[in-house]
Amino acid sequence: MSKTIPLDTIPKKHSIVFHPYIFAIFPVLAALGREIDWVIAAEAVRPAVLSILAAAFILVILKSILKNVHRAGFITSLLLIYFLYYGYSYKLPLYFYLGNMSISRHIILFIVWAVIILLIGSNLVWQRVRPQVITNFMNILSVIYLIIPIRLIVIFLIAISKDPLTGWTIPERLPLVNSQGELSTLPDIYYIILDGYGREDVLQEVYQFDNSEFIGYLEEKGFFVAQESQSNYVQTSLSLASSMNFEYLDAFEDIESGNRYPMRDLVHNSRFRSILEQYGYHMVGLSSLFIVTDVRNADTYIPFNTSSITDFEGAFLATTVFQIFVDNGLINLPTLGYKTHRDRILFAFDRLSELPEVPGPKFVFAHIIAPHPPFVFDSQGNPLEPNDYYYMGDGSHFRGTTEEYIAGYREQIQYVNKKAREMVDAILAGSTRPPVIIIQGDHGPGAYLDYDHLEGTCLKERTGILNAYYLPEEANKLVYSSITPVNSFRVILNSYFGYDFPILEDRTYFSPYGRPYDFVDVTTTSNTPCVRP
């Protein structure tokens, strides 16, 4: 009479269990592959090492308990997939409904994964399978998965090696010092970018939103609001590289490249900043989500993230189970999520309100990603939680309908106005001498923006911007209703530092997102009534 012998007790050639380590490192490389053109690759080392060590720890513990390395490896990989890949579940709805009862996706996912691990990892199953076959399958599957992020990284490195802008540096400029500027009388200068803030007539025409109350407030405070202003470019990096160097980006025209690193360098080490430094100014930079405007080499950098966790590590943690604790306010990590996005907006307004206390003269630069999507505030400042995983897409990259964009924008801009008023009041009240304040949209909103095609874009919406100047003394006489950002700092340098920069012709250019330097002059068409595509 024959006996049934469990398969996992039969001596066989050993298969190496390495798939847990690959599943551990995959999400780190995936995050790096997605963001490699905007992150510092070295920041991926620490999360990669910690993930591998976590895999090794779990594997050793389970192996000592289960006495079977194949089974221990399989369960380790399942646990790692659950913990490290959890953030990708944000593509699921926030809540599932059974009749009138809502169930959080966190509960659903926990139950589903607990059942999967308990069933597949049970003795009942492992007495009926060939452990080494499972290990071989998981090893092969993990390697196949690993090819995906490696491919993205290799493609990026090859593209960079062929890119005409790789290694680009800012050309040397002759120093421009004018002795007419007196240090004791020079004003603090605030350059505040409200991302995607549209012009008053555009908001009325396209969004059916009356912004006259906020514009009236600015004018009552002494601001000049340029009622016909347009952005010079339709993308943030291009707009700010141009405005902060008070020149057009003609040197980049028709360069076949998607490399925006030169724009980052032009913002971080702008011509305006270099001139001010010669007069004893120090630059104050506020933390921004956008690497182009996150000026960490500022003389005073005010970080949002005061922990030792880097922004890349925050992006990685957003894909893990840690996001549950962040969402529920149990821990505070710099992950990319809607709560953190709200906190960043409030952080910027609050810090700006406190900066008059910092001794001057100072040049303050702040890029606030609002009223730009995601829409995380209602008109009263109550938190909104979009029913989707965190995403900042604008225009044709926005995940939602045009109607949802317009409704969300209308709500968020009202709260942005409230915070902007508080900020302006605080800056003016706290300044010992009248400051210069520029509040500007880098471009307009994007409900009708096609990032890839000029023909599908409502130009008046995308290029019509808020452009408001608080200029003490006689400088208000030099601004005009159609002034564009490229001339903003020309006016300031001429007014307060005695320079004689010519005022450039105000022009506007469109370029597709993937071909940022393929400029098309749309100056005149940007002024025409908005025809919705």
Sequence and secondary structure as in RCSB ss.txt:
>XXXX:A:sequence
MSKTIPLDTIPKKHSIVFHPYIFAIFPVLAALGREIDWVIAAEAVRPAVLSILAAAFILVILKSILKNVHRAGFI
TSLLLIYFLYYGYSYKLPLYFYLGNMSISRHIILFIVWAVIILLIGSNLVWQRVRPQVITNFMNILSVIYLIIPI
RLIVIFLIAISKDPLTGWTIPERLPLVNSQGELSTLPDIYYIILDGYGREDVLQEVYQFDNSEFIGYLEEKGFFV
AQESQSNYVQTSLSLASSMNFEYLDAFEDIESGNRYPMRDLVHNSRFRSILEQYGYHMVGLSSLFIVTDVRNADT
YIPFNTSSITDFEGAFLATTVFQIFVDNGLINLPTLGYKTHRDRILFAFDRLSELPEVPGPKFVFAHIIAPHPPF
VFDSQGNPLEPNDYYYMGDGSHFRGTTEEYIAGYREQIQYVNKKAREMVDAILAGSTRPPVIIIQGDHGPGAYLD
YDHLEGTCLKERTGILNAYYLPEEANKLVYSSITPVNSFRVILNSYFGYDFPILEDRTYFSPYGRPYDFVDVTTT
SNTPCVRP
>XXXX:A:secstr
      GGGS        HHHHHHHHHHHHHHHHHTTTS GGGGHHHHHHHHHHHHHHHHHHHHHHS HHHHHHH
HHHHHHHHHSGGGGGGS SEEEETTEEEEHHHHHHHHHHHHHHHHTSHHHHTSS HHHHHHHHHHHHHHHHHHHH
HHHHHHHHHHHH TTTT           TT  GGG   EEEEEETT B HHHHHHHH    HHHHHHHHHHT EE
 TT B SBSSHHHHHHHHTTTS  GGGTT      HHHHHHHHT HHHHHHHTTT EEEEE  SSTTT  TTSSE
EE S  SS  HHHHHHHTTSTHHHHHHTTSS    SSHHHHHHHHHHHHHHHHHGGGS SSEEEEEEE  SSSS 
 B TTS B   SSS     GGG SS HHHHHHHHHHHHHHHHHHHHHHHHHHHHH SS  EEEEE SS   TT  
TT GGG  HHHHHBB EEEE TTTGGGG  TT  GGGHHHHHHHHHS           EE  TTSTT  EE TTG
GGS     
